[in-house]
Amino acid sequence: MDLTTDLTTEKIARAFSSHRFELALPHLADDVVWTLVGADPLIGRKAVKKACERTAADLAGVTTEFQRFRTVVGSTMASRGR
């Protein structure tokens, strides 16, 4: 999937869910709210970016192979399930 051109909402959601944050972050709203299960929501692009940077650092060198990857996209949100 080419994520460098024609970035649809689904492609942006897939990039984010696949930890390709550099592609997805510029497309998030300034007032984005990321709801995490079991944690307080992250509010604002800066907070989400900081969490993504921590996640990327924590996962550096880790390889994951998903057997199934689903993306659900609505008019105001996107979500991913495995």
N, C-alpha and C positions, 0 to 999 in steps of 0.2 A: 504494500500500500504506500503510495507516494504522499507523504504528509507535507511536502514543501510547497505544493500548489493546490489550489482548490480546497482549502481547509473548511470542510463542513463541520457542523456541530458534532456529528458522530466521530469524525476524524480527530477533532480536538479532544473529545472525551476519551477516545482510544489512546491517544498520545499521553494524556494525563494518567490514565489507568495503567499504562505500560511504563510509567516512570520516565517518559521522554518529556520532562517538564519544560525544557527550553522551547519546545514547540507549542505547548499548551498555555503556559503562563501569560504570554502577551495578549491572549484572547479572553482572559477572565475579566469580569467587571471589577471596577475599583471597590465596590461594596459586596463582593462575593462572600457567601457564607458556606463553609465546608463543614458539614455535620459528620462527626466521627462517632462511631458506636463506642459507648463507654467513656467518652471524653467530652469536654466542653467544645462547642463549635468554634472554629477559627473564623474570624470576621475580618474581611479586608484582604486585598491582594497581597499586601506586604506580609501579613501573618501567614497566608497560604504559601507564599514564596519561601519564607523562612522555614516552614515545616517541610516543604519539598526539598530544600537544600539539605536539611538534616537527614531526611530519608535517603536522599541520593548518597550522602556521605556514609550512612550506616550500611547501605547496600552495595557500596563499591566493591567490586570483585565477586559479587554474588550472581549466580546465573539461575534463572527460573524458567522452566518450560511449562507453559499452560496447556493442558489437554483440551480445555474448553474456555472460550473467552466470549462473553456476551456483553454488549453495550446497549443500554436502554436510554433513548434520548427523547425528551419532551420539549415543549416550547420554552420552559424556564429552567430545566435541569437535565442532568445526565447522570447515569449511574452505571456501574459495572458489576457483573456477577461472575463467579467462577463455578 
